[in-house]
Amino acid sequence: MAAPLEWQESHVAVAGLQLRLRRAGSGAPLLVLHRDIGTPDQLPIYVALAERYDLLLPEHPGYGASERAAWMRHPRDLAAVYQGLLAALDIPRASLLGLGFGGWIAAEMASLAPRDFEKLVLVGPMGFKPPQGDILDQALVSHIDYARAGFHEQKAFEAVYGAEPSTDQLVEWDLCREMNFRLAWKPYMHSQTLPHLLGAIRAPALVVWGGEDKVVPISAADRVMAGLVGARLAVVPACGACVEMEKPAEFARLVTDFIG
């Protein structure tokens, strides 16, 4: 098992907010945007990526320890905030890695600044209405069941969160859910405009989907691929939505081979 990653932690002032930012590794900058359930502080995938890149892992406003913004109403607001974060850090060009809900934000960022990013990796991104099936409605299930739905093998979930997630984890999921509803309730977890904006993106793109994704149906990949010119699709078999947590070694290879 890899040793825990040693993060440099700071709070960065952006758009009148204090964003919690953790940073590790060295190399080309890679901005990682986490899921709608937040992110654990330590994951094997972060260790693997920090060996190759200057890994930047902010927490979305209102999620985790980042300050909440009462004015935020759409993931595009988050995209603008993260453009501000990169400017505050004086990073002119980074690669983007967006996970689920974070994939939606990353796609918004790239569509707003089509020439500004080196590479774009979207993992089962929300933001796109599936032609078949529906994005899992977290209002209809418990916090634990929603998080478990992201994994095909429940042993993989338990390796990350434990067989019985802690009270602190349940509270964090509850706060995340409140922000999810504030930002993406109507229409639920998809944008009516984003699919039309993808064609301007000039960054080479990799789209990764778990073959057993129960959160965002893989049919949504058709909409993503139709918009992203020249994108590559990689489907990871026997894996749920949380590819980076369930199959971290395979996912790390996909990302590093693509970004270089």
C-alpha atoms as a printed R data frame, in Angstrom:
    type eleno elety resid chain resno       x      y       z
1   ATOM     1    CA   MET     A     1   0.000  0.000   0.000
2   ATOM     2    CA   ALA     A     2   1.310  3.436  -0.935
3   ATOM     3    CA   ALA     A     3   2.236  5.831   1.859
4   ATOM     4    CA   PRO     A     4  -0.255  8.654   2.521
5   ATOM     5    CA   LEU     A     5   0.332 11.665   0.360
6   ATOM     6    CA   GLU     A     6   1.849 14.705   2.008
7   ATOM     7    CA   TRP     A     7  -0.286 17.636   0.936
8   ATOM     8    CA   GLN     A     8   0.546 21.314   1.039
9   ATOM     9    CA   GLU     A     9  -2.689 22.856   2.252
10  ATOM    10    CA   SER     A    10  -3.803 26.451   1.887
11  ATOM    11    CA   HIS     A    11  -6.903 28.594   1.575
12  ATOM    12    CA   VAL     A    12  -6.986 30.758  -1.535
13  ATOM    13    CA   ALA     A    13  -9.169 33.853  -1.880
14  ATOM    14    CA   VAL     A    14 -11.253 33.663  -5.071
15  ATOM    15    CA   ALA     A    15 -14.513 35.492  -5.879
16  ATOM    16    CA   GLY     A    16 -14.774 36.663  -2.286
17  ATOM    17    CA   LEU     A    17 -14.478 33.078  -0.988
18  ATOM    18    CA   GLN     A    18 -11.847 31.083   0.834
19  ATOM    19    CA   LEU     A    19 -11.216 27.864  -1.086
20  ATOM    20    CA   ARG     A    20  -9.439 24.961   0.539
21  ATOM    21    CA   LEU     A    21  -6.676 23.817  -1.794
22  ATOM    22    CA   ARG     A    22  -4.407 20.834  -1.380
23  ATOM    23    CA   ARG     A    23  -1.369 20.483  -3.593
24  ATOM    24    CA   ALA     A    24   1.232 17.744  -4.032
25  ATOM    25    CA   GLY     A    25   3.790 16.475  -6.497
26  ATOM    26    CA   SER     A    26   5.642 18.279  -9.265
27  ATOM    27    CA   GLY     A    27   5.529 18.565 -13.016
28  ATOM    28    CA   ALA     A    28   2.849 19.891 -15.332
29  ATOM    29    CA   PRO     A    29  -0.196 21.236 -13.459
30  ATOM    30    CA   LEU     A    30  -3.247 18.970 -13.212
31  ATOM    31    CA   LEU     A    31  -6.423 20.384 -11.680
32  ATOM    32    CA   VAL     A    32  -8.652 17.639 -10.239
33  ATOM    33    CA   LEU     A    33 -12.326 18.465  -9.654
34  ATOM    34    CA   HIS     A    34 -14.035 16.100  -7.244
35  ATOM    35    CA   ARG     A    35 -17.422 14.371  -7.260
36  ATOM    36    CA   ASP     A    36 -20.730 15.548  -5.858
37  ATOM    37    CA   ILE     A    37 -20.063 13.408  -2.771
38  ATOM    38    CA   GLY     A    38 -16.828 15.271  -2.046
39  ATOM    39    CA   THR     A    39 -13.542 13.426  -1.782
40  ATOM    40    CA   PRO     A    40 -11.544 11.584   0.873
41  ATOM    41    CA   ASP     A    41  -8.284 13.296   1.804
42  ATOM    42    CA   GLN     A    42  -6.211 10.262   0.843
43  ATOM    43    CA   LEU     A    43  -6.702  8.053  -2.194
44  ATOM    44    CA   PRO     A    44  -4.251  5.796  -4.090
45  ATOM    45    CA   ILE     A    45  -5.063  7.631  -7.326
46  ATOM    46    CA   TYR     A    46  -3.821 10.905  -5.855
47  ATOM    47    CA   VAL     A    47  -0.524  9.271  -4.920
48  ATOM    48    CA   ALA     A    48  -0.150  7.906  -8.451
49  ATOM    49    CA   LEU     A    49  -0.930 11.256 -10.083
50  ATOM    50    CA   ALA     A    50   1.327 13.249  -7.739
51  ATOM    51    CA   GLU     A    51   4.254 11.117  -8.928
52  ATOM    52    CA   ARG     A    52   3.858 12.659 -12.377
53  ATOM    53    CA   TYR     A    53   2.113 16.021 -11.995
54  ATOM    54    CA   ASP     A    54   1.704 19.134  -9.916
55  ATOM    55    CA   LEU     A    55  -1.597 17.921  -8.486
56  ATOM    56    CA   LEU     A    56  -4.095 20.587  -7.458
57  ATOM    57    CA   LEU     A    57  -7.154 19.403  -5.537
58  ATOM    58    CA   PRO     A    58  -9.534 22.166  -4.447
59  ATOM    59    CA   GLU     A    59 -12.786 21.576  -2.610
60  ATOM    60    CA   HIS     A    60 -15.826 23.074  -4.301
61  ATOM    61    CA   PRO     A    61 -17.358 26.061  -2.493
62  ATOM    62    CA   GLY     A    62 -19.831 24.729   0.057
63  ATOM    63    CA   TYR     A    63 -18.281 21.253   0.010
64  ATOM    64    CA   GLY     A    64 -15.802 20.118   2.649
65  ATOM    65    CA   ALA     A    65 -13.825 22.985   4.191
66  ATOM    66    CA   SER     A    66 -14.298 25.540   1.395
67  ATOM    67    CA   GLU     A    67 -16.453 28.538   2.165
68  ATOM    68    CA   ARG     A    68 -20.046 28.430   0.945
69  ATOM    69    CA   ALA     A    69 -21.289 31.035  -1.510
70  ATOM    70    CA   ALA     A    70 -24.956 31.968  -1.108
71  ATOM    71    CA   TRP     A    71 -25.013 33.426  -4.628
72  ATOM    72    CA   MET     A    72 -24.024 30.257  -6.502
73  ATOM    73    CA   ARG     A    73 -26.794 28.710  -8.573
74  ATOM    74    CA   HIS     A    74 -25.144 26.712 -11.393
75  ATOM    75    CA   PRO     A    75 -22.018 24.600 -12.048
76  ATOM    76    CA   ARG     A    76 -20.951 27.296 -14.511
77  ATOM    77    CA   ASP     A    77 -20.447 29.544 -11.469
78  ATOM    78    CA   LEU     A    78 -17.992 26.965 -10.140
79  ATOM    79    CA   ALA     A    79 -16.258 26.892 -13.511
80  ATOM    80    CA   ALA     A    80 -15.715 30.645 -13.325
81  ATOM    81    CA   VAL     A    81 -14.423 30.356  -9.748
82  ATOM    82    CA   TYR     A    82 -11.859 27.745 -10.802
83  ATOM    83    CA   GLN     A    83 -10.709 29.930 -13.681
84  ATOM    84    CA   GLY     A    84 -10.116 32.543 -11.000
85  ATOM    85    CA   LEU     A    85  -8.230 30.030  -8.873
86  ATOM    86    CA   LEU     A    86  -5.829 29.217 -11.720
87  ATOM    87    CA   ALA     A    87  -5.316 32.943 -12.286
88  ATOM    88    CA   ALA     A    88  -4.642 33.501  -8.573
89  ATOM    89    CA   LEU     A    89  -2.039 30.715  -8.658
90  ATOM    90    CA   ASP     A    90  -0.508 32.160 -11.851
91  ATOM    91    CA   ILE     A    91  -1.049 28.929 -13.781
92  ATOM    92    CA   PRO     A    92  -1.674 29.908 -17.416
93  ATOM    93    CA   ARG     A    93  -2.294 26.395 -18.768
94  ATOM    94    CA   ALA     A    94  -3.283 23.277 -16.875
95  ATOM    95    CA   SER     A    95  -4.839 19.934 -17.682
96  ATOM    96    CA   LEU     A    96  -8.273 19.243 -16.219
97  ATOM    97    CA   LEU     A    97  -9.492 16.017 -14.641
98  ATOM    98    CA   GLY     A    98 -13.182 16.101 -13.746
99  ATOM    99    CA   LEU     A    99 -14.885 13.294 -11.820
100 ATOM   100    CA   GLY     A   100 -18.663 12.938 -12.172
101 ATOM   101    CA   PHE     A   101 -20.053 16.298 -11.085
102 ATOM   102    CA   GLY     A   102 -16.497 17.624 -11.337
103 ATOM   103    CA   GLY     A   103 -16.537 16.469 -14.955
104 ATOM   104    CA   TRP     A   104 -19.473 18.762 -15.584
105 ATOM   105    CA   ILE     A   105 -17.528 21.676 -14.096
106 ATOM   106    CA   ALA     A   106 -14.413 20.794 -16.132
107 ATOM   107    CA   ALA     A   107 -16.445 20.678 -19.344
108 ATOM   108    CA   GLU     A   108 -17.941 24.079 -18.524
109 ATOM   109    CA   MET     A   109 -14.435 25.467 -17.909
110 ATOM   110    CA   ALA     A   110 -13.134 24.160 -21.214
111 ATOM   111    CA   SER     A   111 -16.174 25.435 -23.122
112 ATOM   112    CA   LEU     A   112 -15.776 28.907 -21.626
113 ATOM   113    CA   ALA     A   113 -12.053 29.051 -22.467
114 ATOM   114    CA   PRO     A   114 -11.644 26.661 -25.429
115 ATOM   115    CA   ARG     A   115  -7.910 27.281 -26.015
116 ATOM   116    CA   ASP     A   116  -6.706 27.535 -22.415
117 ATOM   117    CA   PHE     A   117  -6.175 23.914 -21.350
118 ATOM   118    CA   GLU     A   118  -3.594 21.284 -22.265
119 ATOM   119    CA   LYS     A   119  -5.707 18.137 -21.855
120 ATOM   120    CA   LEU     A   120  -9.220 17.359 -20.679
121 ATOM   121    CA   VAL     A   121 -10.233 14.136 -18.898
122 ATOM   122    CA   LEU     A   122 -13.896 13.592 -18.028
123 ATOM   123    CA   VAL     A   123 -14.926 10.602 -15.925
124 ATOM   124    CA   GLY     A   124 -18.615  9.667 -16.193
125 ATOM   125    CA   PRO     A   125 -19.425 13.380 -16.324
126 ATOM   126    CA   MET     A   126 -22.738 14.726 -15.187
127 ATOM   127    CA   GLY     A   127 -24.134 17.654 -17.113
128 ATOM   128    CA   PHE     A   128 -25.447 15.618 -20.038
129 ATOM   129    CA   LYS     A   129 -28.954 14.165 -20.220
130 ATOM   130    CA   PRO     A   130 -28.700 10.455 -21.094
131 ATOM   131    CA   PRO     A   131 -30.620  9.417 -24.241
132 ATOM   132    CA   GLN     A   132 -31.555  6.201 -22.419
133 ATOM   133    CA   GLY     A   133 -32.054  5.973 -18.681
134 ATOM   134    CA   ASP     A   134 -31.785  8.693 -16.048
135 ATOM   135    CA   ILE     A   135 -29.096 10.112 -13.817
136 ATOM   136    CA   LEU     A   136 -29.604  8.585 -10.364
137 ATOM   137    CA   ASP     A   137 -31.771 10.894  -8.245
138 ATOM   138    CA   GLN     A   138 -30.010 11.194  -4.906
139 ATOM   139    CA   ALA     A   139 -33.164 12.654  -3.332
140 ATOM   140    CA   LEU     A   140 -34.716  9.187  -3.496
141 ATOM   141    CA   VAL     A   141 -31.999  7.238  -1.667
142 ATOM   142    CA   SER     A   142 -29.984  7.524   1.527
143 ATOM   143    CA   HIS     A   143 -26.563  9.152   1.629
144 ATOM   144    CA   ILE     A   144 -24.863  5.774   2.017
145 ATOM   145    CA   ASP     A   145 -26.862  4.110  -0.750
146 ATOM   146    CA   TYR     A   146 -26.057  6.970  -3.116
147 ATOM   147    CA   ALA     A   147 -22.338  6.712  -2.392
148 ATOM   148    CA   ARG     A   148 -22.458  2.905  -2.690
149 ATOM   149    CA   ALA     A   149 -24.180  3.218  -6.075
150 ATOM   150    CA   GLY     A   150 -20.935  4.616  -7.442
151 ATOM   151    CA   PHE     A   151 -19.204  1.258  -7.016
152 ATOM   152    CA   HIS     A   152 -19.763 -1.998  -8.862
153 ATOM   153    CA   GLU     A   153 -17.945 -4.045  -6.204
154 ATOM   154    CA   GLN     A   154 -18.994 -3.099  -2.689
155 ATOM   155    CA   LYS     A   155 -15.632 -4.244  -1.317
156 ATOM   156    CA   ALA     A   156 -14.129 -1.328  -3.230
157 ATOM   157    CA   PHE     A   157 -16.540  1.066  -1.521
158 ATOM   158    CA   GLU     A   158 -15.643 -0.368   1.886
159 ATOM   159    CA   ALA     A   159 -11.928 -0.064   1.156
160 ATOM   160    CA   VAL     A   160 -12.438  3.690   0.809
161 ATOM   161    CA   TYR     A   161 -15.223  4.499   3.272
162 ATOM   162    CA   GLY     A   162 -15.386  1.464   5.563
163 ATOM   163    CA   ALA     A   163 -18.245 -1.000   6.014
164 ATOM   164    CA   GLU     A   164 -19.994  1.579   8.235
165 ATOM   165    CA   PRO     A   165 -19.111  5.146   7.209
166 ATOM   166    CA   SER     A   166 -18.419  7.477  10.117
167 ATOM   167    CA   THR     A   167 -20.836 10.076  11.426
168 ATOM   168    CA   ASP     A   168 -18.500 12.796  10.134
169 ATOM   169    CA   GLN     A   169 -18.690 11.254   6.667
170 ATOM   170    CA   LEU     A   170 -22.480 11.156   6.776
171 ATOM   171    CA   VAL     A   171 -22.574 14.824   7.784
172 ATOM   172    CA   GLU     A   172 -20.232 15.705   4.915
173 ATOM   173    CA   TRP     A   173 -22.413 13.814   2.421
174 ATOM   174    CA   ASP     A   174 -25.444 15.693   3.750
175 ATOM   175    CA   LEU     A   175 -23.754 19.066   3.204
176 ATOM   176    CA   CYS     A   176 -22.668 18.007  -0.276
177 ATOM   177    CA   ARG     A   177 -26.211 16.968  -1.127
178 ATOM   178    CA   GLU     A   178 -27.578 20.334  -0.066
179 ATOM   179    CA   MET     A   179 -25.137 22.087  -2.417
180 ATOM   180    CA   ASN     A   180 -25.937 19.643  -5.217
181 ATOM   181    CA   PHE     A   181 -29.606 20.581  -5.008
182 ATOM   182    CA   ARG     A   182 -28.773 24.267  -4.920
183 ATOM   183    CA   LEU     A   183 -26.563 24.049  -8.011
184 ATOM   184    CA   ALA     A   184 -28.167 21.359 -10.154
185 ATOM   185    CA   TRP     A   185 -31.756 20.633  -9.169
186 ATOM   186    CA   LYS     A   186 -33.758 21.933 -12.142
187 ATOM   187    CA   PRO     A   187 -33.043 20.376 -14.529
188 ATOM   188    CA   TYR     A   188 -31.554 17.653 -12.364
189 ATOM   189    CA   MET     A   189 -27.812 17.184 -12.873
190 ATOM   190    CA   HIS     A   190 -27.688 18.168 -16.533
191 ATOM   191    CA   SER     A   191 -27.349 21.273 -18.664
192 ATOM   192    CA   GLN     A   192 -29.503 22.155 -21.622
193 ATOM   193    CA   THR     A   193 -26.777 24.356 -23.112
194 ATOM   194    CA   LEU     A   194 -23.438 22.618 -22.447
195 ATOM   195    CA   PRO     A   195 -23.754 19.946 -25.190
196 ATOM   196    CA   HIS     A   196 -23.957 22.723 -27.787
197 ATOM   197    CA   LEU     A   197 -20.787 24.414 -26.516
198 ATOM   198    CA   LEU     A   198 -18.375 21.477 -26.538
199 ATOM   199    CA   GLY     A   199 -17.454 21.778 -30.213
200 ATOM   200    CA   ALA     A   200 -15.314 24.867 -29.585
201 ATOM   201    CA   ILE     A   201 -12.979 23.024 -27.173
202 ATOM   202    CA   ARG     A   202  -9.479 22.635 -28.594
203 ATOM   203    CA   ALA     A   203  -7.907 20.588 -25.796
204 ATOM   204    CA   PRO     A   204  -7.497 16.890 -26.636
205 ATOM   205    CA   ALA     A   205 -10.067 15.008 -24.579
206 ATOM   206    CA   LEU     A   206 -10.329 11.592 -22.950
207 ATOM   207    CA   VAL     A   207 -13.732 10.419 -21.709
208 ATOM   208    CA   VAL     A   208 -13.703  7.530 -19.209
209 ATOM   209    CA   TRP     A   209 -16.793  5.578 -18.177
210 ATOM   210    CA   GLY     A   210 -17.309  2.680 -15.816
211 ATOM   211    CA   GLY     A   211 -18.971 -0.128 -17.731
212 ATOM   212    CA   GLU     A   212 -21.372 -0.707 -14.810
213 ATOM   213    CA   ASP     A   213 -22.065  2.942 -13.984
214 ATOM   214    CA   LYS     A   214 -25.364  3.138 -12.072
215 ATOM   215    CA   VAL     A   215 -25.162  6.894 -11.453
216 ATOM   216    CA   VAL     A   216 -24.830  8.325 -14.968
217 ATOM   217    CA   PRO     A   217 -25.985  5.861 -17.662
218 ATOM   218    CA   ILE     A   218 -23.288  5.176 -20.207
219 ATOM   219    CA   SER     A   219 -25.698  6.266 -22.934
220 ATOM   220    CA   ALA     A   220 -24.768  9.829 -21.916
221 ATOM   221    CA   ALA     A   221 -21.363  9.162 -23.459
222 ATOM   222    CA   ASP     A   222 -23.015  9.479 -26.871
223 ATOM   223    CA   ARG     A   223 -23.870 13.115 -26.136
224 ATOM   224    CA   VAL     A   224 -20.406 13.884 -24.790
225 ATOM   225    CA   MET     A   225 -18.600 12.251 -27.709
226 ATOM   226    CA   ALA     A   226 -20.865 13.919 -30.256
227 ATOM   227    CA   GLY     A   227 -19.786 17.322 -28.970
228 ATOM   228    CA   LEU     A   228 -16.074 16.798 -28.300
229 ATOM   229    CA   VAL     A   229 -14.214 16.792 -31.595
230 ATOM   230    CA   GLY     A   230 -11.698 13.944 -31.802
231 ATOM   231    CA   ALA     A   231 -12.230 12.754 -28.209
232 ATOM   232    CA   ARG     A   232 -11.329  9.226 -27.167
233 ATOM   233    CA   LEU     A   233 -13.712  7.057 -25.122
234 ATOM   234    CA   ALA     A   234 -12.364  4.447 -22.680
235 ATOM   235    CA   VAL     A   235 -14.864  2.129 -20.987
236 ATOM   236    CA   VAL     A   236 -13.555  0.324 -17.895
237 ATOM   237    CA   PRO     A   237 -15.321 -3.047 -17.536
238 ATOM   238    CA   ALA     A   238 -16.677 -4.409 -14.249
239 ATOM   239    CA   CYS     A   239 -16.477 -0.945 -12.711
240 ATOM   240    CA   GLY     A   240 -18.977  1.570 -11.399
241 ATOM   241    CA   ALA     A   241 -19.037  5.338 -11.700
242 ATOM   242    CA   CYS     A   242 -16.120  5.918  -9.314
243 ATOM   243    CA   VAL     A   243 -13.448  4.542 -11.637
244 ATOM   244    CA   GLU     A   244 -10.689  6.496  -9.862
245 ATOM   245    CA   MET     A   245 -11.521  4.775  -6.549
246 ATOM   246    CA   GLU     A   246 -12.599  1.336  -7.752
247 ATOM   247    CA   LYS     A   247  -9.865  0.751 -10.362
248 ATOM   248    CA   PRO     A   248  -7.157  3.289  -9.403
249 ATOM   249    CA   ALA     A   249  -4.208  1.522 -11.090
250 ATOM   250    CA   GLU     A   250  -6.027  1.078 -14.394
251 ATOM   251    CA   PHE     A   251  -7.357  4.609 -14.237
252 ATOM   252    CA   ALA     A   252  -3.926  6.059 -13.467
253 ATOM   253    CA   ARG     A   253  -2.521  4.341 -16.551
254 ATOM   254    CA   LEU     A   254  -5.291  5.779 -18.718
255 ATOM   255    CA   VAL     A   255  -4.699  9.297 -17.424
256 ATOM   256    CA   THR     A   256  -0.900  9.289 -17.514
257 ATOM   257    CA   ASP     A   257  -0.750  7.673 -20.942
258 ATOM   258    CA   PHE     A   258  -3.122 10.333 -22.237
259 ATOM   259    CA   ILE     A   259  -1.694 13.434 -20.564
260 ATOM   260    CA   GLY     A   260   1.911 12.307 -20.894
